[in-house]
Amino acid sequence: MKAKNITSLTLLCLLLVNSALIAQTDDWKKESTKDGKVHVSYIFSESVNEDGKKFNVLEYVAVTTAGLSLESCKAVMMNDSLHMGFMDGTENVRRIINLPGGDWVTYYFYNSPWPMPNADVITRYKLEEDASGKQFILTGSPAPDMYPEQDVPRMKHNDTKYTFTDLGDGSVEIIMYSKSIPLVSVPKWLIATWIPDGPADMLNGITRLAREENQK
């Protein structure tokens, strides 16, 4: 699979945009895990569509640093079947389409905990690499119409971005961004119980799988 190269300046701009988004509002909350290894900034808001129906929007950024190689991280993220190792509740993952230009589409089935119903997600991925080989970004965009409807509800609003940066000292910084609209209204107190450990479990899952890749 051939990934498109982008410049360091472009990658820096993308990160600055995300940082500015958090800095521009006091509504974002910040939490850290008890061990201090994962930091999560998040906002949980309510909006109303044109039909007057209310819906929740959950947006967060989780950051950690671990002793890993960039190559092992990329091996994990490019292997769709390994995503079950860090995406909680995922029982079925398979790549369904390889697209021209290096993009691809992945199918996920979630056995979701209460109060969420079981659901599936169709995600289109794009891999971008810094020309220096010190950073890569994997962006996931919702692509609900690229696979036939199944017998479960489909999440149609779920954007993700994973940024991996080689810090040059044998460690990698991982930034995970997510913005999603749950299928059902979720109480804020329930979201609060999921932060920061939910995103942290995902990042820790990625680092665990990357270490296993290093040992192969």
Buried (B, 14 or more C-beta within 10 A) or exposed (E): EEBEEBEEEEBEEBBEEBEEBBEEEEEBBEBEBEEEBBBBBBBBEEEEEEEEEEBBBBBBBBBBBBEBBBBBBBBBBBBBEBBBBBBBBBEEBEBEBEEEEBBBBBBBBBEBEEEBEBBBBBBBBBBBBBEEEBBBBBBBBBBBEBBEEEEBBBBBBBBBBBBBBBEEEEEBBBBBBBBBBBBEEBEEEEBEEBBBBBBBBBBBBBBBBBBBBBEE
